[in-house]
Amino acid sequence: MALLDPVNSALRRVPAWPVYICALLYAGWLFWLGVTGGLGADPVKKLEHAYGEAGLYLLIAGLCVTPLRRFAGLNLMKFRRAIGLACFFFITVHLLTWAVLDVQRLDRVWADIVKRPYITVGMAGFVLLLPLAVTSNNWSVRRLGPLWTKLHKLVYPAAILGGVHYVMLVKGWQVRPLVFLAIVVFLVALRYVPRRRSRQAGTTRVARP
Amino acid sequence: MAYRWKNDLTDRDVTDEAVYLNRRQLLAGAAAGVGLAGIGSRATAAELEPTSWEDVTSYNNYYEFGTGKDDPAKYAHRLTVEPWSVQIDGLVDSPGSYAFEDIMAKMTVEERIYRFRCVEAWSMVVPWNGFELADLLEMAGVQSGAKYVAFETALRPDEMPGVARPVLDWPYVEGLRLDEAMHPLTIMATGIYGRDIPNQNGAPLRLVVPWKYGFKSIKSIVRITLTEDEPPTSWNKANPREYGFYSNVNPEVDHPRWSQASERVIGTGLFARRQDTLMFNGYADEVGALYAGMDLTKNF
């Protein structure tokens, strides 16, 4: 752990706000490419998928923060809120792209949510993320106390739903969505690795992959 | 016997090289074609604006080269298409291996501008060059017991990076009922826009059945077998609940995971409106009779 101390203290000087700026710039750049013909023959699908995928990457990044601290001693805790909110932002624009640019009609959007299992699953994941996004501020953390930690465990089922959503929407059994889902399940499973008896006995702990 | 079906558009509308390299000019050309052609009953030029060469040849589903839409354009150049031969066997009078050149020497190639509707709810318009499958089958001599035609795509692990993964049960196979195969709309395509068909589109010869979802139009065919029984088909084997043997374009029968009532038209941009999907992809007048009396929700 001492090995990463200089890294951790250097990270303490890095602000979290560039995460938001990068998320906005990336989303805006993709949209601009779509408008100007830079996303190829089917820009709606490409944009939809790119936003959704960015959301999944950020879900995974967010889920990595705690295990990295626990098993590797790397402290990225100060970036976790920004990662989470950026993730929520991408999943929201993913949803909007699907509803507004792809499906285009509110009645069909609703019909799809009710009738199509992969959309129901994706939508359920989004709904689970809503209270987390709303309570991602210092006031809520103080106000909710221990309940806040409990509430934010909703990100586990949400992430798994997101991974399942991806596996379900492709034709056939494709590798990439399955890898995404496997990573998400692995990261959630890490939460259930039993705690060591003594936190000080750091040198004797069993190495985890 | 070629030319059993006629487009209302002629090849003059599309084959000019300067035109097809630029879609906007092409649209203008097609619009001019309407004025010249005047009457057009079922396939008016207004409906059938051919998709640009670039989109037709860069946005493909050909899982042998990968599941991404741009994978075929990236990797299909590895496919050796010369020499090529097609095994024609089963219930035919003259079974055997037919060299591609020998087939082409006997066939009449014509242009067919068809709608192309993917099961994923997107569509294109493709100006194919090809010959009627019926002519090829007649060349081999269809025996009276034959009721179906089975097709098989080449399987070349050295040239096809996608087959290393069991996304589907390789080789890709498809099938048609004999009357569907003999229908004048059913062609074997060997070109697009008057050029040799690019590898990513199924070189050197592929099936095109315009009233069925795109995956029925099997690419890079190495074998055609006339059979008595309904042959297995790849997507049906992979997921029988989602993909039937017939797979006719039908806006009223949804895919279990998405609606088939409308489609995104490739090449129309980020803000384009969806287009309503037509029964039998707009070819109901020509092929509706083939399915008279059949329950299309069961025989999907």
Interface residues (C-beta under 8 A of the other chain):
Chain A: G34 V35 G37 L39 G40 A41 D42 P43 V44 K45 L47 L101 D102 Q104 R108 A111 D112 K115 R116 P117 Y118 M168 L169 V170 K171 G172 W173 Q174 V175
Chain B: T51 E54 D55 S58 Y59 Y63 T67 K69 D70 E120 W122 R165 P166 V167 L168 W235 A238 N239 D254 P256 R257 W258 S259 R264 I266 G267 G269 L270 F271 R273 R274
